Each structure stands twice: as structure tokens, then as C-alpha cells.
Amino acid sequence: MPSTSRTFPTFTADGLAAVRAGTDRPLLLTNATVHTLDPLIGTMRGADVLIGGTLVVGVGPGIVTAAEDDGAVVIDATGTTILPGCLDATSGPGTAARGTGTGTLAPGADATLVVVPDQHAADLPAALHTAFARPELLLAVLHEGRPVRWGGGPVGATSTRTGLQPDRVAVDPSRVGVWVDTEDFLHQELTADGRYDETRGGRPHAFQGSYWIDGDRIDYLDDLGFWAFGRFAGDALHHAGYTMHRKDAR
């Protein structure tokens, strides 16, 4: 490449700044292992992924040689593995046009992708596990060509929310009490210590477990081991097809 071209090191703050400043320029991720999940292209090593706008426009080795001509922002992805950020398991092989929508990194596909470190992506199954089960290891995530995670963290405004943690109680005191459905079949008591106790059709302690409230959502972890959820809407609690109101508020 001509000496006037600048390649930014792997997923640094400077690289992110260049990507965000060059939204009208192609983005080139160079020298990575690329699992395209496309049946014709397959997996390529030492490959480049060229993104134009919201689409993948090229994939394979050697694209970097034209980066200067195209005015591309170049990110050195050496030591990383790139794969689609969305998988489509609802369509059988051959039912969709190649390189369209999500699910592959073939030219013409949406530029929605995940970048993970090679040490956690020895093969495709390992790369998929890291991409979809180990968010703390993600180097970058692009959604339709736009970075939403970079350098291991989210892009944009940071959130002050810490997220739910199973070993911590997340209780909203205003929602503690006994909730009863409109048919008087289900009684669900939410206690201040983060526990719930359900009576069903007059059968006490039908289900018991822990709960966490996050905004208008409530998550349940039953003592039997299964998870469930509900949503608060005004003075109602919707859960598993039941609409409940708090007993002392009816």
C-alpha cells in the first residue's frame, strides 16, 4: 500500500474514532480468519472484509491492496476471527438468495458481524460459542456496518445499570404484596426478601422461588429450576397468560 495510507491497530480507540469519523467511507477489516457461513465461500484465513454502508461488498485476501484507491478506513484485524453477528436457523439451505439478509458474510449480505480473539476461536464451533455465549470476550460488534461494541465495550453512552445478578435481591417495594388474577385462581405473593409463593386453585405453595424486578419486568427462578417472567403494566401484572392485580390495591 502507498505510505500515505494509515492502518489502525486492532480495535483501539483511535480505530473507533476513525470509523466513526469516516461514515461515508468504506470500512476494511484486514488479515483475519473469516467464517462467512456461505456454502460457496466457506472459511478464509488471512482474509479481508470490505464494508460499504450497511452491506458486505467484498471478502477474501488481497482487498487491502485497493484500500488507498477506495479511501477505505483500514482496521488491522490480525489475530482475530470474524463471523456473522446474526444466524438464521429458520430457513433451510437454498431457500434464500445468496448474500442477502443476515446469516452469512457473503458479498451483498448485511454487514452485521462479530469479531472475537483467535485464542477463543480455534474452530467454527469455538468461535460461535465465544460470539454468542461470552460477551465479555467480544472485540467488536457491527450492526449493519455500524459499530455497537468496540475494544471490548459498548459504543456510545454508558449505562449506569448494573444488570440483574442472581446472588443479589432486586425488589421494588411498591410491588411487594399478594397479586391475584381476575378469576381468583392464581395468588402470587411477592415478599420483601425477593421470594415468591404461588397458590393455584386453592393449592398452596404450588410454585415457590426467587424473583428479580428490573423496571417493568419481573424474572422468576423457581425452586424446581425453571425460569419464567412477567410484566407490570400500570396496576396489573401479566404473567403466563394471567392478569393479576395486587390484593390491597383492588
N, C-alpha and C positions, 0 to 999 in steps of 0.2 A: 504493500500500500504506500502511497506517497507520504512523505514525512509530515505533511500538513494535517493528516488525519489523526485524530486522537481517539484511543480506545480506553474506556474506563474500566478499572479493575472490577472484579466480580461483586456486583450488588452492594456497592458502597453508597454513602450519602451523596457523594459527588455524581455517581452514576444516576441516581434517582433524580437529582436536580437537573441533569442533562436531559433525561427522558421527559420530565415534566415541562421543561422549557422548550423541548422540540416536538410538541404535539403535532405539528404539521409536517414532520419529517419521518421517514421510515425508521423503524427500530430493528436493530440486528443483534441477536444473541448468538455469539460465535464460539465454536470449538467445544461443544457439549455432546454428551450422549443424548440422543433424541429418540424416544419411543413414540412414533407417530400413531400407533394403533391402526394404521391404514394397511389393509391386506396387501396392497401392491408395494408400498414403500418399506414397511416394517420398521426395524430399529437401525439407526445410523450412529456411528461414533465419529467424534471429531467433526461434528456437523454444525451448520448454522440454521437459525430460524429467522426469517425475514418477515416482519410485520408491517403492514401498511394500513393505517386506520384501525379498523376493527377486525381485519382478516389476516390470516397467514397467507403470504403471497409467494413464499419460497422456502424450501427446506433441503438441506444437504450440504456437503463440503464445497468450499470454494466461493460461496456467495460473498464472503468478506472482501474478495478482490475487487468487487464493484462498489464497495461501501462509499468510497470517496466520490465516485461518479454520481451516486444516488443521493448524496448528502445525508446518509444514514447516521443515526446515533448508534454507536457500537458499544456493546457491553460484553466484556470478556467473560464467558461462562465456563472457562476451563475448570475441570474438577466438579462439574455439576451434571445432573440428569434432568431433562425436560420432558414432560408428558402432558397430555390433555388435562385440563382442570375440571372437566365435566365428562362423565361417562354416560352413554345411553344404552341401557340394557333392555329397553322396551321394544327396540326394533331388531328384527332378525337380520343376519347377513344378507346384503344385496337389496334390502328394502328401501334404502335411502340413496340418493345420488352421492357419489364420492365427493369428499371435500366440501360438504355442506353441513351447516349447523354445528353441533357440538359432538364430541366423542373422538375426534381424530385431530392430528396436526397436519393433515394433507393440505396442499395449496388450495385456497378457497374456503377453508374451514374458519369458524370463529376463532379469533386469537385469544382463547381462554385457556391458560396453561399454568402449570405448577413447576417450580424449579426446586430440586432437592439436592443435597450434597451426595457425591458419589459414594462416600463411605457408608451411606444408609440406603444405597440403591444398587446392590450388587447385580441384580437382575430385575426383570419387569415385575414379578410379584413383590419383591422387596421395595421397589420404587413406589408401587401402588400403595403398599401398606404405609410407607412413610408419608406419602402425599395426603392420604385420607384418614390416617389414624394418629399421626404425630405432628400436629400443627406447630409445635414448638421448634421443629426442625426445618420448616419451610424457609428457603432463602428468598423466594419471590412468588407472588401470585399475580397474574394478569387476567383481568376480565375484559374481554373484547378489546384487547390491546392496551387497556389502562391499568397501571399498577395499583393494586389494592393492598398488597403486602410487599415489603422490600427489606432486605437485610435482616430478616427475622422478626419484623414488627409491622403493625398496620400502618398504612399510609393515610395521612390526613389527621383530623382532630383525634386526640387521645380521649379515651373514655375513663371516667372515674369509677365505673362499676367494676367490682372485683369478681363478679360471677358467683354462681352458686357452688358451695363446697359441701360435699356430703357429711363432713365431720363438724359442720357449723350449723346452728339453728338459724333459719331465716323466717321470722314470724312477723306478720303485720298485726299488731294488737287490735286494730279496728275490725279484723275479720275473725278473731278468736270467738268461739261460741258454737252452738249447735245449729246446723243447717238442715232443713227439712224440704223434701221435694214436694211438688204440687199435689201428688197423690198420697202423701203421708206414708209412703213405702220406705223411703230411704232417709235415715237420720245419720248425719255425719258430724261428729264433734271434732272441732279443731281446738287443741289446747295450747296454752301459752308456752309449753316446753317443746313445741314442734312435733307433737304426736297427733294422730287422728284415730278415731274409733267409730266404725260404721255399724249401725243396726239396720237390718234389711228384713222387711216384712215381719217385724217383731222379733227377729232372731238377733240377740245381742252379740257384739264382738264378731260380726261376720268377717270383717276385714279390719286389721289394725296395722299401723306402721308410722313412718315419719313423713313429714311434708315440708316443703320449702315454698315460700311465696316470693315471686320476683315480678313486681309491678302488678299486672292483671292476670298473671299466670301462676298456677299452683301445680307443683310436681309432687307426686306421691311415690314413696317406695314402701311397698307392703312388706310385712314381716315374712310373707311367703316367698319374697324375692322379686316380684314383678313391679314394673313401673307403670304409672298412669298419670294423667294430667287433667286439669280443668281450667276454666277461665271465668274471671269475675267480669260482670257487665252491669254497672250500676249497683243495685242491691241484690242482684241474682248471682248465683254460682252455677255454671254449666259444667257438668261432669258426666261422661259416659252415657249421654242421652237423657240425663235428668236435669231439670231446672230446680234449683234449691234456693230458698230464702232463709236468712238467719232467723231463728225462732224468736229471739227477743226483739226483732225488728219487723215482724209480720203484723 
